[in-house]
């Protein structure tokens, strides 16, 4: 458990980089299906429609920070320094994973709201 505790955070971040960046084309495809071909949104609606994709990209960038190795200096002769460096790396990856997941969840929620909004705005009126 002690040996794998660092690699678990790195593997999670590595997995979520792919999920976050893969969510961008999926969101854009769903948006394209929900909107008519000749639809041209107002500038503010266009910005709102792009925000989920930009947030997915930001989440991917934050998760990428968790994949890169941390640098530091410690003496191999002092066990406490090794333990402190390991603990700092685990905390860093935990913080990065939490921030990245918060961004990812926010982007997913925003993508759902925007896609449902696009479907509702352009649905045929029933009387």
Kinemage of the C-alpha trace (Angstrom):
@kinemage 1
@onewidth
@group {chain A} dominant
@subgroup {mainchain}
@vectorlist {calphas} color= white
{ca unk a 1} P 0.000 0.000 0.000
{ca unk a 2} L 2.822 2.412 0.804
{ca unk a 3} L 4.652 1.683 -2.425
{ca unk a 4} L 1.623 2.055 -4.687
{ca unk a 5} L 0.159 5.133 -2.992
{ca unk a 6} L 2.061 7.499 -5.292
{ca unk a 7} L 1.265 5.604 -8.499
{ca unk a 8} L -2.485 5.456 -7.789
{ca unk a 9} L -2.815 9.244 -7.947
{ca unk a 10} L -0.679 9.441 -11.066
{ca unk a 11} L -2.688 6.728 -12.828
{ca unk a 12} L -5.969 8.426 -11.917
{ca unk a 13} L -4.731 11.738 -13.312
{ca unk a 14} L -3.453 10.003 -16.457
{ca unk a 15} L -6.846 8.354 -16.990
{ca unk a 16} L -8.730 11.593 -16.399
{ca unk a 17} L -6.593 13.510 -18.914
{ca unk a 18} L -7.986 11.215 -21.597
{ca unk a 19} L -11.522 11.392 -20.265
{ca unk a 20} L -11.463 15.199 -20.014
{ca unk a 21} L -10.048 15.777 -23.459
{ca unk a 22} L -12.295 13.100 -24.951
{ca unk a 23} L -15.338 14.830 -23.482
{ca unk a 24} L -14.733 17.910 -25.665
{ca unk a 25} L -15.585 16.335 -29.058
{ca unk a 26} L -18.405 14.344 -27.450
{ca unk a 27} L -19.956 17.526 -26.085
{ca unk a 28} L -19.549 19.349 -29.391
{ca unk a 29} L -21.124 16.426 -31.271
{ca unk a 30} L -24.113 16.409 -28.910
{ca unk a 31} L -24.460 20.150 -29.339
{ca unk a 32} L -24.331 19.783 -33.117
{ca unk a 33} L -27.072 17.147 -32.982
{ca unk a 34} L -29.232 19.408 -30.834
{ca unk a 35} L -28.951 22.502 -32.996
{ca unk a 36} L -30.193 23.038 -36.559
{ca unk a 37} L -27.587 23.181 -39.348
{ca unk a 38} L -28.016 26.880 -40.096
{ca unk a 39} L -28.162 28.010 -36.468
{ca unk a 40} L -26.083 31.097 -35.692
{ca unk a 41} L -26.192 31.988 -31.986
{ca unk a 42} L -25.897 35.457 -30.550
{ca unk a 43} L -22.355 36.189 -29.368
{ca unk a 44} L -23.196 35.661 -25.701
{ca unk a 45} L -24.942 32.342 -26.430
{ca unk a 46} L -21.882 31.282 -28.399
{ca unk a 47} L -19.660 32.020 -25.422
{ca unk a 48} L -22.000 30.109 -23.099
{ca unk a 49} L -21.941 27.157 -25.518
{ca unk a 50} L -18.123 27.121 -25.581
{ca unk a 51} L -17.663 27.347 -21.783
{ca unk a 52} L -18.176 23.615 -21.084
{ca unk a 53} L -15.583 22.657 -23.710
{ca unk a 54} L -13.125 25.193 -22.312
{ca unk a 55} L -13.729 23.870 -18.798
{ca unk a 56} L -13.138 20.282 -19.968
{ca unk a 57} L -9.845 21.497 -21.461
{ca unk a 58} L -8.909 23.239 -18.198
{ca unk a 59} L -9.702 20.046 -16.264
{ca unk a 60} L -7.461 18.081 -18.628
{ca unk a 61} L -4.644 20.568 -18.083
{ca unk a 62} L -5.008 20.326 -14.303
{ca unk a 63} L -5.006 16.516 -14.465
{ca unk a 64} L -1.879 16.708 -16.660
{ca unk a 65} L -0.122 18.522 -13.815
{ca unk a 66} L -0.784 15.459 -11.682
{ca unk a 67} L 0.848 13.163 -14.234
{ca unk a 68} L 4.167 14.986 -14.391
{ca unk a 69} L 6.739 13.892 -11.823
{ca unk a 70} L 7.509 16.196 -8.929
{ca unk a 71} L 11.028 17.412 -8.398
{ca unk a 72} L 12.669 17.773 -5.056
{ca unk a 73} L 15.846 17.193 -3.138
{ca unk a 74} L 16.243 14.840 -0.218
{ca unk a 75} L 18.941 12.692 1.251
{ca unk a 76} L 18.634 8.942 0.763
{ca unk a 77} L 20.326 8.506 4.122
{ca unk a 78} L 17.577 10.298 6.069
{ca unk a 79} L 14.372 8.261 6.151
{ca unk a 80} L 12.289 11.195 7.377
{ca unk a 81} L 13.215 13.251 4.300
{ca unk a 82} L 12.139 10.420 2.000
{ca unk a 83} L 8.860 10.062 3.873
{ca unk a 84} L 8.269 13.837 3.797
{ca unk a 85} L 8.906 13.954 0.032
{ca unk a 86} L 6.542 11.014 -0.528
{ca unk a 87} L 3.839 12.588 1.639
{ca unk a 88} L 4.200 15.915 -0.183
{ca unk a 89} L 3.872 14.179 -3.562
{ca unk a 90} L 0.747 12.328 -2.424
{ca unk a 91} L -0.820 15.541 -1.098
{ca unk a 92} L 0.063 17.402 -4.314
{ca unk a 93} L -1.540 14.750 -6.524
{ca unk a 94} L -4.570 14.614 -4.243
{ca unk a 95} L -5.019 18.370 -4.474
{ca unk a 96} L -4.571 18.362 -8.248
{ca unk a 97} L -6.992 15.447 -8.652
{ca unk a 98} L -9.614 17.180 -6.506
{ca unk a 99} L -9.357 20.465 -8.429
{ca unk a 100} L -9.385 18.656 -11.775
{ca unk a 101} L -12.406 16.570 -10.802
{ca unk a 102} L -14.277 19.663 -9.605
{ca unk a 103} L -13.609 21.311 -12.967
{ca unk a 104} L -14.633 18.142 -14.811
{ca unk a 105} L -17.885 17.822 -12.854
{ca unk a 106} L -18.672 21.507 -13.417
{ca unk a 107} L -18.036 21.114 -17.151
{ca unk a 108} L -20.213 18.003 -17.335
{ca unk a 109} L -23.079 19.759 -15.560
{ca unk a 110} L -22.705 22.834 -17.787
{ca unk a 111} L -22.615 20.619 -20.893
{ca unk a 112} L -25.867 18.960 -19.850
{ca unk a 113} L -27.541 22.310 -19.181
{ca unk a 114} L -26.380 23.826 -22.479
{ca unk a 115} L -27.322 20.749 -24.522
{ca unk a 116} L -30.777 20.480 -22.944
{ca unk a 117} L -31.208 24.220 -23.412
{ca unk a 118} L -30.290 23.908 -27.087
{ca unk a 119} L -32.816 21.110 -27.503
{ca unk a 120} L -35.560 23.075 -25.729
{ca unk a 121} L -34.961 26.321 -27.613
{ca unk a 122} L -35.198 24.666 -31.012
{ca unk a 123} L -37.869 22.069 -30.298
{ca unk a 124} L -41.039 22.494 -32.359
{ca unk a 125} L -43.816 24.187 -30.459
{ca unk a 126} L -46.794 22.021 -29.601
{ca unk a 127} L -50.271 23.468 -29.271
